[in-house]
Amino acid sequence: MDADGYFDERVAARYDESAADMFDPRVIDPAVDFLADSAGTGRALELGIGTGRIALPLAQRGVPVHGLELSRAMLARLRAKPGGEDIPVTIGDFATAQADGSFALAYLVFNTISNLTTQAAQVACFRNAAAHLEPGGCFVIELEVPGLRRLPPGATANVFHLSETRFGIDEYDVANQGLISHHFVVVDGRVEHFSMPFRYAWPAELDLMAELAGMRLRDRWSDWSREPFTSESTKHISVWEKS
């Protein structure tokens, strides 16, 4: 792993293409609406800003956005996009990196907190988010509910993507609360493979992390459109408020 973490030049070069469905306006618009409403007239901090999938349209809505990002390769893609040069970004691990000023909103989308592969790092992330928030400010996370119930009996892996050019498998390590996502991509007629580790966490564990950081759960939804969170929800949008 190089200085860009797991999102090095090879991953960054194909990131937008590999996550093309997440760039659909039907996916982006509800998220931006939710986050703009949460920020109100204040500033927003995106932890793991990446190539700007959410930050750019949020900034276009008039919300001042600042980013934290470890990968210079990902940041280069943001800078190359219209408006990308105008968004200030602090380089560093979003569990510990410090941005100037305070914010009404801090947010992590698209399962990004799972890129922190230890509980200690995830706890540090919550504390870092809280340290950036104004009193009454909110920390918002979009995260999948661990899919263990959806695995076939006795299985430890499942296919999360299957197409003519891309194949993805999640391999669970239940004893250590981790998983490895294996990506197989067809490039110029040959198959390239890379793997990335994650740490999954249940909503209740995240609530405890928030409490340790001086925040309390305000809302939990099943999606950005504020559908109720239920036992059948496959992901959650959680909102914690700083005291």
Phi and psi restraints in degrees (value plus and minus 20) as a CYANA .aco file:
   2 ASP   PHI    -115.8   -75.8
   2 ASP   PSI    -187.7  -147.7
   3 ALA   PHI     -84.7   -44.7
   3 ALA   PSI     -38.7     1.3
   4 ASP   PHI    -106.9   -66.9
   4 ASP   PSI     -11.2    28.8
   5 GLY   PHI      47.9    87.9
   5 GLY   PSI    -163.1  -123.1
   6 TYR   PHI    -103.6   -63.6
   6 TYR   PSI     -28.4    11.6
   7 PHE   PHI    -124.3   -84.3
   7 PHE   PSI      46.0    86.0
   8 ASP   PHI    -103.2   -63.2
   8 ASP   PSI    -191.7  -151.7
   9 GLU   PHI     -78.5   -38.5
   9 GLU   PSI     -59.5   -19.5
  10 ARG   PHI     -82.8   -42.8
  10 ARG   PSI     -62.9   -22.9
  11 VAL   PHI     -93.7   -53.7
  11 VAL   PSI     -63.5   -23.5
  12 ALA   PHI     -81.8   -41.8
  12 ALA   PSI     -56.1   -16.1
  13 ALA   PHI     -81.6   -41.6
  13 ALA   PSI     -47.4    -7.4
  14 ARG   PHI    -137.1   -97.1
  14 ARG   PSI     -12.5    27.5
  15 TYR   PHI     -79.8   -39.8
  15 TYR   PSI     -71.3   -31.3
  16 ASP   PHI     -82.3   -42.3
  16 ASP   PSI     -59.2   -19.2
  17 GLU   PHI     -87.5   -47.5
  17 GLU   PSI     -62.1   -22.1
  18 SER   PHI     -90.5   -50.5
  18 SER   PSI     -45.4    -5.4
  19 ALA   PHI    -129.0   -89.0
  19 ALA   PSI      12.5    52.5
  20 ALA   PHI     -76.6   -36.6
  20 ALA   PSI     -56.6   -16.6
  21 ASP   PHI     -84.5   -44.5
  21 ASP   PSI     -46.1    -6.1
  22 MET   PHI     -97.8   -57.8
  22 MET   PSI     -29.0    11.0
  23 PHE   PHI    -116.0   -76.0
  23 PHE   PSI     -18.6    21.4
  24 ASP   PHI     -85.1   -45.1
  24 ASP   PSI     112.5   152.5
  25 PRO   PHI     -74.3   -34.3
  25 PRO   PSI     -48.6    -8.6
  26 ARG   PHI     -88.0   -48.0
  26 ARG   PSI     -41.4    -1.4
  27 VAL   PHI    -111.1   -71.1
  27 VAL   PSI     -64.2   -24.2
  28 ILE   PHI     -92.6   -52.6
  28 ILE   PSI     -64.8   -24.8
  29 ASP   PHI     -78.6   -38.6
  29 ASP   PSI     -66.5   -26.5
  30 PRO   PHI     -82.5   -42.5
  30 PRO   PSI     -56.1   -16.1
  31 ALA   PHI     -85.4   -45.4
  31 ALA   PSI     -65.0   -25.0
  32 VAL   PHI     -86.1   -46.1
  32 VAL   PSI     -60.3   -20.3
  33 ASP   PHI     -78.2   -38.2
  33 ASP   PSI     -66.4   -26.4
  34 PHE   PHI     -82.1   -42.1
  34 PHE   PSI     -67.9   -27.9
  35 LEU   PHI     -90.1   -50.1
  35 LEU   PSI     -58.3   -18.3
  36 ALA   PHI     -83.4   -43.4
  36 ALA   PSI     -60.3   -20.3
  37 ASP   PHI     -84.4   -44.4
  37 ASP   PSI     -58.9   -18.9
  38 SER   PHI     -89.6   -49.6
  38 SER   PSI     -55.0   -15.0
  39 ALA   PHI     -95.7   -55.7
  39 ALA   PSI     -50.0   -10.0
  40 GLY   PHI      40.8    80.8
  40 GLY   PSI    -145.6  -105.6
  41 THR   PHI    -117.3   -77.3
  41 THR   PSI     -11.5    28.5
  42 GLY   PHI    -115.8   -75.8
  42 GLY   PSI    -195.5  -155.5
  43 ARG   PHI    -109.6   -69.6
  43 ARG   PSI     134.0   174.0
  44 ALA   PHI    -142.4  -102.4
  44 ALA   PSI     121.4   161.4
  45 LEU   PHI    -136.9   -96.9
  45 LEU   PSI      98.9   138.9
  46 GLU   PHI    -117.9   -77.9
  46 GLU   PSI     100.7   140.7
  47 LEU   PHI    -107.7   -67.7
  47 LEU   PSI      96.1   136.1
  48 GLY   PHI      58.7    98.7
  48 GLY   PSI      42.5    82.5
  49 ILE   PHI     -90.8   -50.8
  49 ILE   PSI     -44.2    -4.2
  50 GLY   PHI      39.3    79.3
  50 GLY   PSI    -153.7  -113.7
  51 THR   PHI    -111.5   -71.5
  51 THR   PSI     -12.8    27.2
  52 GLY   PHI      70.1   110.1
  52 GLY   PSI       0.4    40.4
  53 ARG   PHI     -73.1   -33.1
  53 ARG   PSI     -62.9   -22.9
  54 ILE   PHI    -119.8   -79.8
  54 ILE   PSI     -58.1   -18.1
  55 ALA   PHI     -81.3   -41.3
  55 ALA   PSI     -61.4   -21.4
  56 LEU   PHI     -84.5   -44.5
  56 LEU   PSI     -72.4   -32.4
  57 PRO   PHI     -85.6   -45.6
  57 PRO   PSI     -49.4    -9.4
  58 LEU   PHI     -87.6   -47.6
  58 LEU   PSI     -61.6   -21.6
  59 ALA   PHI     -84.0   -44.0
  59 ALA   PSI     -56.6   -16.6
  60 GLN   PHI     -84.9   -44.9
  60 GLN   PSI     -41.9    -1.9
  61 ARG   PHI    -101.3   -61.3
  61 ARG   PSI     -20.4    19.6
  62 GLY   PHI      75.6   115.6
  62 GLY   PSI     -13.8    26.2
  63 VAL   PHI    -108.1   -68.1
  63 VAL   PSI     102.2   142.2
  64 PRO   PHI     -87.0   -47.0
  64 PRO   PSI      99.5   139.5
  65 VAL   PHI    -134.3   -94.3
  65 VAL   PSI     115.1   155.1
  66 HIS   PHI    -141.6  -101.6
  66 HIS   PSI     123.7   163.7
  67 GLY   PHI    -137.4   -97.4
  67 GLY   PSI     133.1   173.1
  68 LEU   PHI    -134.8   -94.8
  68 LEU   PSI     112.3   152.3
  69 GLU   PHI    -174.3  -134.3
  69 GLU   PSI     109.1   149.1
  70 LEU   PHI    -100.4   -60.4
  70 LEU   PSI     -56.7   -16.7
  71 SER   PHI    -108.8   -68.8
  71 SER   PSI      94.5   134.5
  72 ARG   PHI     -88.9   -48.9
  72 ARG   PSI     -47.8    -7.8
  73 ALA   PHI     -86.3   -46.3
  73 ALA   PSI     -61.5   -21.5
  74 MET   PHI     -87.6   -47.6
  74 MET   PSI     -61.8   -21.8
  75 LEU   PHI     -81.5   -41.5
  75 LEU   PSI     -55.8   -15.8
  76 ALA   PHI     -80.2   -40.2
  76 ALA   PSI     -55.6   -15.6
  77 ARG   PHI     -88.8   -48.8
  77 ARG   PSI     -58.0   -18.0
  78 LEU   PHI     -82.2   -42.2
  78 LEU   PSI     -66.9   -26.9
  79 ARG   PHI     -82.4   -42.4
  79 ARG   PSI     -47.6    -7.6
  80 ALA   PHI     -98.8   -58.8
  80 ALA   PSI     -30.8     9.2
  81 LYS   PHI    -111.1   -71.1
  81 LYS   PSI     132.9   172.9
  82 PRO   PHI     -75.7   -35.7
  82 PRO   PSI     106.9   146.9
  83 GLY   PHI      66.3   106.3
  83 GLY   PSI     -29.7    10.3
  84 GLY   PHI     -87.9   -47.9
  84 GLY   PSI     -49.6    -9.6
  85 GLU   PHI     -91.5   -51.5
  85 GLU   PSI     -37.5     2.5
  86 ASP   PHI    -108.0   -68.0
  86 ASP   PSI     -29.5    10.5
  87 ILE   PHI    -115.1   -75.1
  87 ILE   PSI      98.0   138.0
  88 PRO   PHI     -90.0   -50.0
  88 PRO   PSI     118.2   158.2
  89 VAL   PHI    -154.6  -114.6
  89 VAL   PSI     112.3   152.3
  90 THR   PHI    -116.4   -76.4
  90 THR   PSI     106.5   146.5
  91 ILE   PHI    -101.9   -61.9
  91 ILE   PSI     107.3   147.3
  92 GLY   PHI     136.3   176.3
  92 GLY   PSI     150.6   190.6
  93 ASP   PHI     -86.0   -46.0
  93 ASP   PSI     106.1   146.1
  94 PHE   PHI     -91.4   -51.4
  94 PHE   PSI     -26.1    13.9
  95 ALA   PHI     -98.1   -58.1
  95 ALA   PSI     -40.0     0.0
  96 THR   PHI    -155.3  -115.3
  96 THR   PSI     -40.4    -0.4
  97 ALA   PHI     -85.0   -45.0
  97 ALA   PSI     125.2   165.2
  98 GLN   PHI    -133.7   -93.7
  98 GLN   PSI     110.1   150.1
  99 ALA   PHI    -122.8   -82.8
  99 ALA   PSI     134.7   174.7
 100 ASP   PHI     -94.4   -54.4
 100 ASP   PSI     123.5   163.5
 101 GLY   PHI      64.6   104.6
 101 GLY   PSI    -196.7  -156.7
 102 SER   PHI    -138.2   -98.2
 102 SER   PSI     144.9   184.9
 103 PHE   PHI    -156.1  -116.1
 103 PHE   PSI     129.6   169.6
 104 ALA   PHI    -101.2   -61.2
 104 ALA   PSI     -43.2    -3.2
 105 LEU   PHI    -164.4  -124.4
 105 LEU   PSI     114.9   154.9
 106 ALA   PHI    -143.1  -103.1
 106 ALA   PSI     121.8   161.8
 107 TYR   PHI    -168.3  -128.3
 107 TYR   PSI     131.8   171.8
 108 LEU   PHI    -152.9  -112.9
 108 LEU   PSI     102.2   142.2
 109 VAL   PHI    -137.9   -97.9
 109 VAL   PSI     149.9   189.9
 110 PHE   PHI      34.5    74.5
 110 PHE   PSI      24.9    64.9
 111 ASN   PHI      45.4    85.4
 111 ASN   PSI      -1.5    38.5
 112 THR   PHI     -85.0   -45.0
 112 THR   PSI     -48.9    -8.9
 113 ILE   PHI     -83.0   -43.0
 113 ILE   PSI     -43.0    -3.0
 114 SER   PHI     -89.2   -49.2
 114 SER   PSI     -34.6     5.4
 115 ASN   PHI     -88.4   -48.4
 115 ASN   PSI     -37.0     3.0
 116 LEU   PHI    -104.7   -64.7
 116 LEU   PSI      94.0   134.0
 117 THR   PHI    -116.5   -76.5
 117 THR   PSI     -10.2    29.8
 118 THR   PHI    -149.8  -109.8
 118 THR   PSI     135.2   175.2
 119 GLN   PHI     -83.1   -43.1
 119 GLN   PSI     -58.9   -18.9
 120 ALA   PHI     -80.3   -40.3
 120 ALA   PSI     -60.9   -20.9
 121 ALA   PHI     -88.0   -48.0
 121 ALA   PSI     -58.1   -18.1
 122 GLN   PHI     -87.7   -47.7
 122 GLN   PSI     -59.4   -19.4
 123 VAL   PHI     -81.1   -41.1
 123 VAL   PSI     -63.2   -23.2
 124 ALA   PHI     -81.5   -41.5
 124 ALA   PSI     -56.1   -16.1
 125 CYS   PHI     -82.4   -42.4
 125 CYS   PSI     -65.3   -25.3
 126 PHE   PHI     -80.9   -40.9
 126 PHE   PSI     -62.3   -22.3
 127 ARG   PHI     -86.3   -46.3
 127 ARG   PSI     -57.3   -17.3
 128 ASN   PHI     -86.5   -46.5
 128 ASN   PSI     -62.6   -22.6
 129 ALA   PHI     -80.5   -40.5
 129 ALA   PSI     -66.9   -26.9
 130 ALA   PHI     -82.3   -42.3
 130 ALA   PSI     -56.6   -16.6
 131 ALA   PHI     -84.8   -44.8
 131 ALA   PSI     -45.5    -5.5
 132 HIS   PHI    -107.8   -67.8
 132 HIS   PSI     -34.1     5.9
 133 LEU   PHI    -107.5   -67.5
 133 LEU   PSI     125.6   165.6
 134 GLU   PHI     -92.1   -52.1
 134 GLU   PSI     137.1   177.1
 135 PRO   PHI     -74.9   -34.9
 135 PRO   PSI     110.8   150.8
 136 GLY   PHI      66.7   106.7
 136 GLY   PSI     -26.2    13.8
 137 GLY   PHI     -91.4   -51.4
 137 GLY   PSI     144.5   184.5
 138 CYS   PHI    -142.1  -102.1
 138 CYS   PSI     125.5   165.5
 139 PHE   PHI    -132.7   -92.7
 139 PHE   PSI     102.6   142.6
 140 VAL   PHI    -137.1   -97.1
 140 VAL   PSI     111.7   151.7
 141 ILE   PHI    -146.9  -106.9
 141 ILE   PSI     116.7   156.7
 142 GLU   PHI    -127.7   -87.7
 142 GLU   PSI     102.5   142.5
 143 LEU   PHI    -172.0  -132.0
 143 LEU   PSI     120.5   160.5
 144 GLU   PHI     -88.4   -48.4
 144 GLU   PSI     123.6   163.6
 145 VAL   PHI     -94.8   -54.8
 145 VAL   PSI     110.5   150.5
 146 PRO   PHI     -69.0   -29.0
 146 PRO   PSI     111.7   151.7
 147 GLY   PHI    -109.1   -69.1
 147 GLY   PSI       8.9    48.9
 148 LEU   PHI     -83.5   -43.5
 148 LEU   PSI     -55.1   -15.1
 149 ARG   PHI     -87.6   -47.6
 149 ARG   PSI     -42.1    -2.1
 150 ARG   PHI    -109.1   -69.1
 150 ARG   PSI     -22.8    17.2
 151 LEU   PHI     -95.9   -55.9
 151 LEU   PSI     124.3   164.3
 152 PRO   PHI     -80.6   -40.6
 152 PRO   PSI     133.8   173.8
 153 PRO   PHI     -73.3   -33.3
 153 PRO   PSI     108.9   148.9
 154 GLY   PHI      61.7   101.7
 154 GLY   PSI     -27.3    12.7
 155 ALA   PHI    -103.8   -63.8
 155 ALA   PSI     131.8   171.8
 156 THR   PHI    -142.8  -102.8
 156 THR   PSI     -11.4    28.6
 157 ALA   PHI    -166.2  -126.2
 157 ALA   PSI     133.5   173.5
 158 ASN   PHI    -164.9  -124.9
 158 ASN   PSI     134.7   174.7
 159 VAL   PHI    -104.0   -64.0
 159 VAL   PSI     104.2   144.2
 160 PHE   PHI    -125.0   -85.0
 160 PHE   PSI     -32.9     7.1
 161 HIS   PHI    -173.5  -133.5
 161 HIS   PSI     119.7   159.7
 162 LEU   PHI    -168.3  -128.3
 162 LEU   PSI      96.6   136.6
 163 SER   PHI    -168.8  -128.8
 163 SER   PSI    -198.0  -158.0
 164 GLU   PHI     -87.9   -47.9
 164 GLU   PSI     -44.6    -4.6
 165 THR   PHI    -136.9   -96.9
 165 THR   PSI     -24.9    15.1
 166 ARG   PHI    -168.4  -128.4
 166 ARG   PSI     119.8   159.8
 167 PHE   PHI    -157.9  -117.9
 167 PHE   PSI     109.8   149.8
 168 GLY   PHI    -151.5  -111.5
 168 GLY   PSI     117.3   157.3
 169 ILE   PHI    -149.4  -109.4
 169 ILE   PSI     111.5   151.5
 170 ASP   PHI    -118.0   -78.0
 170 ASP   PSI     104.4   144.4
 171 GLU   PHI    -130.6   -90.6
 171 GLU   PSI      96.0   136.0
 172 TYR   PHI    -108.4   -68.4
 172 TYR   PSI     121.9   161.9
 173 ASP   PHI    -138.1   -98.1
 173 ASP   PSI      66.2   106.2
 174 VAL   PHI     -84.4   -44.4
 174 VAL   PSI     -56.7   -16.7
 175 ALA   PHI     -81.7   -41.7
 175 ALA   PSI     -50.0   -10.0
 176 ASN   PHI    -133.7   -93.7
 176 ASN   PSI      -9.3    30.7
 177 GLN   PHI      34.7    74.7
 177 GLN   PSI      24.5    64.5
 178 GLY   PHI    -150.8  -110.8
 178 GLY   PSI     149.4   189.4
 179 LEU   PHI    -171.3  -131.3
 179 LEU   PSI     136.6   176.6
 180 ILE   PHI    -140.9  -100.9
 180 ILE   PSI     105.7   145.7
 181 SER   PHI    -113.5   -73.5
 181 SER   PSI     101.8   141.8
 182 HIS   PHI    -122.0   -82.0
 182 HIS   PSI     105.0   145.0
 183 HIS   PHI    -134.5   -94.5
 183 HIS   PSI     108.7   148.7
 184 PHE   PHI    -139.7   -99.7
 184 PHE   PSI     100.4   140.4
 185 VAL   PHI    -146.3  -106.3
 185 VAL   PSI     113.3   153.3
 186 VAL   PHI    -105.5   -65.5
 186 VAL   PSI      97.7   137.7
 187 VAL   PHI    -148.5  -108.5
 187 VAL   PSI      98.0   138.0
 188 ASP   PHI      32.9    72.9
 188 ASP   PSI      21.2    61.2
 189 GLY   PHI      62.7   102.7
 189 GLY   PSI     -19.3    20.7
 190 ARG   PHI    -144.7  -104.7
 190 ARG   PSI     136.5   176.5
 191 VAL   PHI    -115.3   -75.3
 191 VAL   PSI     105.1   145.1
 192 GLU   PHI    -128.0   -88.0
 192 GLU   PSI     125.7   165.7
 193 HIS   PHI    -149.3  -109.3
 193 HIS   PSI     115.3   155.3
 194 PHE   PHI    -164.2  -124.2
 194 PHE   PSI     133.2   173.2
 195 SER   PHI    -145.1  -105.1
 195 SER   PSI     130.5   170.5
 196 MET   PHI    -159.5  -119.5
 196 MET   PSI     110.4   150.4
 197 PRO   PHI    -107.4   -67.4
 197 PRO   PSI     131.1   171.1
 198 PHE   PHI    -160.3  -120.3
 198 PHE   PSI     142.7   182.7
 199 ARG   PHI    -141.7  -101.7
 199 ARG   PSI      99.3   139.3
 200 TYR   PHI    -106.5   -66.5
 200 TYR   PSI     133.7   173.7
 201 ALA   PHI    -164.3  -124.3
 201 ALA   PSI     122.8   162.8
 202 TRP   PHI    -103.7   -63.7
 202 TRP   PSI     135.4   175.4
 203 PRO   PHI     -73.0   -33.0
 203 PRO   PSI     -61.3   -21.3
 204 ALA   PHI     -82.8   -42.8
 204 ALA   PSI     -55.9   -15.9
 205 GLU   PHI     -86.5   -46.5
 205 GLU   PSI     -59.2   -19.2
 206 LEU   PHI     -85.1   -45.1
 206 LEU   PSI     -56.6   -16.6
 207 ASP   PHI     -81.4   -41.4
 207 ASP   PSI     -58.5   -18.5
 208 LEU   PHI     -88.5   -48.5
 208 LEU   PSI     -59.3   -19.3
 209 MET   PHI     -79.9   -39.9
 209 MET   PSI     -62.3   -22.3
 210 ALA   PHI     -82.4   -42.4
 210 ALA   PSI     -63.0   -23.0
 211 GLU   PHI     -81.8   -41.8
 211 GLU   PSI     -61.3   -21.3
 212 LEU   PHI     -81.7   -41.7
 212 LEU   PSI     -46.9    -6.9
 213 ALA   PHI    -113.7   -73.7
 213 ALA   PSI     -16.2    23.8
 214 GLY   PHI      64.6   104.6
 214 GLY   PSI       8.8    48.8
 215 MET   PHI    -145.5  -105.5
 215 MET   PSI     139.7   179.7
 216 ARG   PHI    -150.0  -110.0
 216 ARG   PSI     129.3   169.3
 217 LEU   PHI     -87.0   -47.0
 217 LEU   PSI     107.2   147.2
 218 ARG   PHI    -123.6   -83.6
 218 ARG   PSI     -64.3   -24.3
 219 ASP   PHI    -167.3  -127.3
 219 ASP   PSI     132.3   172.3
 220 ARG   PHI    -162.6  -122.6
 220 ARG   PSI     105.4   145.4
 221 TRP   PHI    -143.0  -103.0
 221 TRP   PSI     145.0   185.0
 222 SER   PHI    -104.3   -64.3
 222 SER   PSI     -42.7    -2.7
 223 ASP   PHI    -178.9  -138.9
 223 ASP   PSI     159.7   199.7
 224 TRP   PHI     -88.0   -48.0
 224 TRP   PSI     -38.9     1.1
 225 SER   PHI    -104.3   -64.3
 225 SER   PSI     -13.9    26.1
 226 ARG   PHI      47.3    87.3
 226 ARG   PSI      17.2    57.2
 227 GLU   PHI     -92.0   -52.0
 227 GLU   PSI     125.3   165.3
 228 PRO   PHI     -79.3   -39.3
 228 PRO   PSI     122.9   162.9
 229 PHE   PHI    -102.7   -62.7
 229 PHE   PSI     108.0   148.0
 230 THR   PHI    -152.5  -112.5
 230 THR   PSI     158.2   198.2
 231 SER   PHI     -84.8   -44.8
 231 SER   PSI     -38.3     1.7
 232 GLU   PHI    -117.0   -77.0
 232 GLU   PSI     -21.7    18.3
 233 SER   PHI     -85.3   -45.3
 233 SER   PSI     119.5   159.5
 234 THR   PHI    -117.2   -77.2
 234 THR   PSI     -31.4     8.6
 235 LYS   PHI    -170.9  -130.9
 235 LYS   PSI     151.4   191.4
 236 HIS   PHI    -162.3  -122.3
 236 HIS   PSI     129.3   169.3
 237 ILE   PHI    -130.0   -90.0
 237 ILE   PSI      90.0   130.0
 238 SER   PHI    -130.1   -90.1
 238 SER   PSI     120.8   160.8
 239 VAL   PHI    -145.0  -105.0
 239 VAL   PSI      97.8   137.8
 240 TRP   PHI    -132.0   -92.0
 240 TRP   PSI     121.5   161.5
 241 GLU   PHI    -130.7   -90.7
 241 GLU   PSI     115.6   155.6
 242 LYS   PHI     -98.3   -58.3
 242 LYS   PSI     115.7   155.7
